[in-house]
């Protein structure tokens, strides 16, 4: 899942944030920043800034052992999609 953005892609930060969220969501028990970095190919400095922003917005949470898990904002997005599918069902 390492990032390979196109040279002309205008929204790299959005792509990077989405890859981070995908990585975190694949690890139900939490995932370390080092593991996220390996999975996404993001340098740790850039990753730290993204994780801080995602934490502030509630999309990820950092648990007591330092690992990251999905946050309430991401759960809310997912539940909205599930609700819509049920209505269209």
C-alpha positions in Angstrom: 0.0 0.0 0.0 3.0 2.3 -0.4 2.2 5.6 -2.0 3.0 6.2 -5.6 1.3 9.6 -6.4 1.3 10.8 -9.9 3.6 13.8 -10.5 0.7 16.0 -11.4 -1.6 15.0 -8.6 -2.7 18.3 -6.9 -3.8 16.9 -3.6 -1.0 14.7 -2.2 -1.8 15.5 1.4 -5.3 14.2 0.9 -4.0 11.0 -0.7 -1.5 10.6 2.2 -4.2 11.1 4.9 -6.4 8.5 3.2 -3.6 6.0 3.0 -3.0 6.5 6.8 -6.7 6.0 7.5 -6.7 2.8 5.4 -3.7 1.5 7.3 -5.1 2.3 10.7 -8.5 0.8 9.8 -6.9 -2.5 8.9 -5.5 -3.0 12.4 -8.3 -3.4 14.9 -6.0 -3.7 17.9 -4.1 -0.6 16.9 -1.0 0.1 14.8 2.2 2.0 15.6 3.4 5.0 13.7 6.4 2.9 12.5 4.1 0.3 11.0 2.0 3.0 9.4 5.2 4.5 7.9 6.2 1.1 6.5 2.8 0.4 5.0 2.3 3.8 3.4 5.9 4.7 2.6 5.5 8.0 4.3 8.5 9.5 6.1 8.0 9.7 9.9 8.2 13.5 10.0 5.4 13.9 7.5 3.4 11.1 9.1 3.6 12.7 12.5 2.0 15.9 11.2 -0.7 13.9 9.5 -1.4 11.8 12.6 -1.6 15.0 14.7 -4.2 16.5 12.4 -6.2 13.3 12.2 -6.2 13.1 16.0 -7.3 16.7 16.4 -10.2 16.0 14.0 -11.2 12.8 15.7 -10.4 10.4 12.8 -7.8 8.5 14.8 -7.1 8.1 18.5 -3.8 7.2 20.2 -4.3 4.6 22.9 -2.2 4.1 26.0 0.5 2.0 24.4 1.0 4.6 21.7 -0.7 2.7 18.9 -3.3 4.3 16.7 -6.9 3.2 16.3 -9.8 4.6 14.3 -11.6 7.5 16.0 -15.2 8.6 16.4 -15.2 10.8 13.3 -14.2 7.9 11.1 -16.8 5.7 12.7 -19.4 8.4 12.0 -18.5 8.5 8.3 -18.7 4.8 8.1 -22.1 4.6 9.8 -23.4 7.2 7.4 -22.4 5.1 4.5 -24.0 2.0 6.0 -27.2 3.9 6.7 -27.3 5.1 3.1 -26.8 1.6 1.7 -29.6 0.2 4.0 -32.0 2.9 2.7 -31.1 2.2 -1.0 -31.0 -1.6 -0.3 
